[in-house]
Amino acid sequence: MKAREIMFCFPINSTDPDKVSELANSIKTNGWRGAPILVCQDHNHLITGSHRLAALEMLADDGFDIDSLGDIAEPVDDLIDKWCEENDTTIDDIRYDYLSEVFAGTWVEQYKNDIAEW
């Protein structure tokens, strides 16, 4: 998914303006690095990446072509739905500070070293 496709998503936590600015500068200089932002499209919110989304918004506001970064996000609705069904729960019960319980053994695990909440 391109950056503009996730701009409508609700962040999962508050952001530190200094970290957002640092990320924006890094993205502008080095392009997109690391794990994709994980998005639950059905619920219009992020699973990871509140700071990175804020950095993308900052860059867009400054006229940077954020879609030139290529695909920076991946939908994980199917993985979330499966985990919720297997655990008889809803997305509201996901511990966003411990995402390995949801994504262990899935394609997302390849990014575990890049996801602070793993």
N, C-alpha and C positions, 0 to 999 in steps of 0.2 A: 504494500500500500504506500502511496505517496503521502508526503506530509500534509498536503491540503485535505486529504481524505480523512484525517483524524483531528482536524482543528475543532470539530464540534464536540469532541470527547471531554468528559468531565475528569479532571485530575483526581487521584486517589489521596493526595495529601498536599499540605501547604509546601511552598518552595522558599528557598533561601535566595534572595536576590543576587548575592555575590556568586553563588554556585551557578545560577542561571546565566549570569553574565560571562563567567568563565567558560561554561559549556558553549554558549553562543559564539564566543571568540574561537574556541577550538573547532567547532563545526565549520565556521566560516573559513578558517585557515587550512584545516586538514580534511574536511569532508566528514561524512558519517563514519563513525568507528564503533565497533562493539555490537552488542545485541540489538535486535530490532525492538521497538516499543511494542509491547503486547496489548492488544485492544480487544474488548468485548463489544462488538458492534451491536448486538441485540439490546444491550443496556446503555449504549453510548458513553462508555467510560473506559478509562485506562486500567490496565492491570499493573503495568510498570510504566515509568517514564514521565512522571509529573514535571521534573526539572528539565528533561529534554524537550518536552512539549512546550514549556514556557520559553526555552531558548529558541525553539523554532518560531514561536510567535514573535519573539523579539526580533529575530532576523527578518521575518516577513514584514514587520512594521518598518524596518530599516530599508526595505526594498530588495532584499536578497531573495533570489529565486529558490525557494526551499524545495520545489519539486525537482530542481536540478540535482538534488542529492540522491535521486533514485528511490528505490523502495526502502523505507525506513521503519515500517511497522508491519506487524502480522496479526491477523485476527486469530483468536484462540477460543472462539465461542464453542466449537465442538469439544475441545478439551475441558473447558469449564463445565459444559452441560454434562459430559460424561462423569466427571468427578462429583458433581452435585448429585447426580442420579445414584452413583455407587455409594455415596455417603449420606443419602437421604437428607439433603440439605439444599440451601439456595446460595446464590452468588453473594448474598449479604453476609454469609457466615465464613467466607474465605478470609484467612489470615494473610493479609498483604505483606506482613513482615516475615512470613515463612512460606514462600511459594513452592518450595520443593515438595511439599505434601500434595500439591495439585499437579505439578509438572514432571515429577520424577518418572523416568522411563519413557518420556515423550521426546519429540524432536527439540523441545525447548531446553532440555537438559544440556545440549551442546553449548549453551550460553551461560551455564551456571556460574562460571567464574566472572562473568560480566554483570550478573544480576545481584545487587547488594542484598536483596531480600530473599535470596535463595536459602 
